[in-house]
Amino acid sequence: MKPGDALFQLIKSMSQGEKRYFKLFTPTYLHGQDKHHYLTLFNELDKQTEYDEQKAKKKLAGVKGFASLKNYLYNLILD
């Protein structure tokens, strides 16, 4: 498993209901532009069949701190 693969595996292990719940209720906990970035990353990783970090980075071009974004999203899903 690649180092950044844990978030991808976590998203893939979620049921459709869990994914729906996350997409509906996460924006209420986040404020500002950040919520858009987290949901964009979540949706991009959910669409992928194999983990491709470069594709995800392209989708979030211009966002600084991609590694911290992934880390925060991982912890947000676990919460």
Backbone torsions as a table, in degrees:
resi	resn	phi	psi	omega
1	MET	NA	132.7	177.7
2	LYS	-72.1	157.4	-179.0
3	PRO	-57.3	-40.1	-177.7
4	GLY	-87.6	2.7	-175.1
5	ASP	-76.1	-17.5	-176.2
6	ALA	-61.8	-42.1	178.8
7	LEU	-63.7	-44.3	178.8
8	PHE	-59.4	-47.0	179.6
9	GLN	-63.7	-37.2	178.5
10	LEU	-64.2	-44.8	179.6
11	ILE	-64.7	-42.1	179.7
12	LYS	-67.1	-25.5	-179.4
13	SER	-82.6	-10.5	-179.6
14	MET	-75.2	145.9	175.3
15	SER	-78.5	167.5	179.5
16	GLN	-61.0	-37.8	178.6
17	GLY	-64.4	-41.1	178.1
18	GLU	-65.4	-40.5	178.4
19	LYS	-64.5	-42.7	179.0
20	ARG	-62.3	-46.6	178.7
21	TYR	-58.2	-45.1	-179.9
22	PHE	-60.3	-45.4	-178.3
23	LYS	-67.6	-33.3	-178.5
24	LEU	-79.6	-41.6	-170.2
25	PHE	-102.4	-15.8	178.2
26	THR	-62.7	-42.5	-179.5
27	PRO	-58.5	-22.7	178.6
28	THR	-72.9	-24.5	179.3
29	TYR	-88.4	-21.1	-177.2
30	LEU	-106.6	150.4	-179.3
31	HIS	-126.9	151.4	175.0
32	GLY	80.3	-159.7	-176.0
33	GLN	-70.2	-23.1	-175.8
34	ASP	-58.2	-37.5	-176.8
35	LYS	-61.2	-33.2	177.6
36	HIS	-65.3	-41.0	-179.7
37	HIS	-65.5	-42.7	-178.7
38	TYR	-65.5	-44.0	-179.9
39	LEU	-69.5	-34.2	176.8
40	THR	-64.3	-45.7	178.2
41	LEU	-64.0	-43.2	178.8
42	PHE	-58.9	-48.7	-178.9
43	ASN	-64.9	-39.9	-179.8
44	GLU	-64.3	-45.2	179.7
45	LEU	-68.5	-32.6	178.7
46	ASP	-67.0	-35.2	-179.7
47	LYS	-73.4	-28.1	-175.5
48	GLN	-71.2	144.2	174.7
49	THR	-93.9	-28.3	173.6
50	GLU	-128.6	144.7	-177.5
51	TYR	-65.3	122.4	178.1
52	ASP	-135.7	95.8	-176.0
53	GLU	-65.2	-35.0	-179.3
54	GLN	-63.6	-37.5	177.7
55	LYS	-64.9	-41.6	179.0
56	ALA	-66.7	-39.6	178.0
57	LYS	-64.2	-38.4	177.8
58	LYS	-63.1	-39.4	-179.3
59	LYS	-64.3	-30.5	-179.5
60	LEU	-110.2	37.6	-179.7
61	ALA	-58.5	135.7	179.5
62	GLY	93.4	-8.6	178.5
63	VAL	-89.3	125.6	179.3
64	LYS	-87.5	149.2	176.9
65	GLY	75.6	50.0	-178.6
66	PHE	-60.5	-39.9	-179.6
67	ALA	-64.0	-42.2	178.8
68	SER	-70.3	-31.6	175.6
69	LEU	-62.8	-45.0	177.8
70	LYS	-63.1	-43.5	-179.0
71	ASN	-62.7	-45.3	-179.7
72	TYR	-65.1	-41.0	178.4
73	LEU	-63.2	-41.5	177.9
74	TYR	-58.3	-48.9	-179.7
75	ASN	-68.3	-33.8	178.0
76	LEU	-64.8	-41.1	178.1
77	ILE	-66.1	-40.9	179.6
78	LEU	-65.2	-31.3	178.0
79	ASP	-69.2	NA	NA
